[in-house]
Amino acid sequence: MHRVPHGRNNSEAEPRGVVFLLHGLLSSSAEWVLMTPGKGLAYGLADAGYDVWMGNARGNTYSRNHVSLNPSSTAFWKFSWHEIGYYDVPAMIDYVLNETGVPKIQYIGFSQGTTAFWVMMSTRPEYNEKIVAMQAMAPVAYFGNARSPLIKAIAPFTNSLETISKILGVTEILPNGLINDLAGQKLCIEEAITQVLCTNLLFLICGFDAEQLNTTMLPVVLGHTPAGASAKQFIHYGQLYKSGKFVQFDYGLIGNKRRYGTYKPPSYDLTAVKTPVFLHYAENDWLSTPKDVKKLAEAMPAAVGIYRVPLPTFNHLDFVFAINATELIYNRLIKIMSQFN
C-alpha cells in the first residue's frame, strides 16, 4: 500500500478521517497521484483532511511479492478479482484499521476497485461494520451492456482464451515494462506523430473524450499504466459480459460442481451490502455503462445515491485522469464523504 498521511495545510496532530482507495484493472495506486496536486484525487482528499491509504491489487507493479510463489510461475497467477475481493482487500482494510486505530474507514473504488468491494461485502459481510460509506466511481458488477469494441471482440472467445492461456502459459496480461518505457519516453509524447495511436487506443477501450485528455500527462500515465493483471481477471469480466449476470468464476459444469457444489457459478448477493453506497457514472463510459449501473442500483438496496457526471463526453478513464475531474466529480464526492465524518 501507499499512503498520503496529510495534506499541505494539515498538521499531523489533527484527528483525521481515514479513507482507503482501490484502483481499476491494469492499474495501480499510482493512478491516484499521477495528475499532480490540485488534480489527483489522493491530493484532494489529503488537503480535505483525510489520511489517505491506497491499495494495490495482487499482481500489479507494487504487489508481486509472495511467501512461496514467484511471478514467473503459473501458480502465482491463479486468481481473479474474486480473490482480490475475498482475501486482499479485507487484509488491507484490517491493516489500515490496525495502524490508524480508527473503528471505521471510508472506501473509494474505481472500476475493478468497486467489483472487489461487492465481492468482499457479499462473501464476507462482517466488513460492513468496518466501512462507514463507499464511493463507487465507474462501478462494475453487471457488465452485459459494455460498449467497448475491444471487449465485444474478445468476449465471445472467453472460454478459448482460458484454454489458450493454459497451453501457452500466458498468465499475466500487460505487465509494467517495455511497453510502458516505449509509450512513456517515445511513442506518446506530445511531439510524437504516434501520439494519436496512444490516444485512440485508450478511446477504443473506454470511450472518446479528447477534451478531457491531458496529452502532456499521457507519457506519465502510460509510464505507469498498464501495471499488469492476471489473464483470469480478464476472462472473469468476459464471462460477466456474456452472461449478463454478476457471478463467481465459471469453471465449466464439472469444475463448478467440484468447487461450488452446483453446476452453475453462484451469484454474488448484493443485498448483503449494508454500507451506504454512492454510485458515480458517466454517459460516455463504454465499460461501466449507465444501463448496467442502474441495474446495479436496483439490485443493491444499499445504493443510496446515484450521480451522473455532468459532461456528456466524460469516459471511463476520465474518472482518474480527466483535466477537470476535480470540478466534475471529486468536489462532490468529497462533499458527500464529509457527511460521514
Salt bridges, closest charged atoms under 4 A:
GLU12 OE2 - HIS6 NE2 3.52
ASP47 OD2 - ARG8 NH2 3.08
ASP51 OD2 - ARG3 NH2 2.73
ASP88 OD2 - ARG58 NE 2.71
ASP94 OD1 - LYS130 NZ 2.78
GLU126 OE2 - ARG124 NE 3.78
GLU162 OE2 - LYS166 NZ 3.92
GLU172 OE2 - ARG64 NH1 2.74
GLU283 OE2 - ARG308 NE 3.92
ASP285 OD2 - HIS316 ND1 2.86
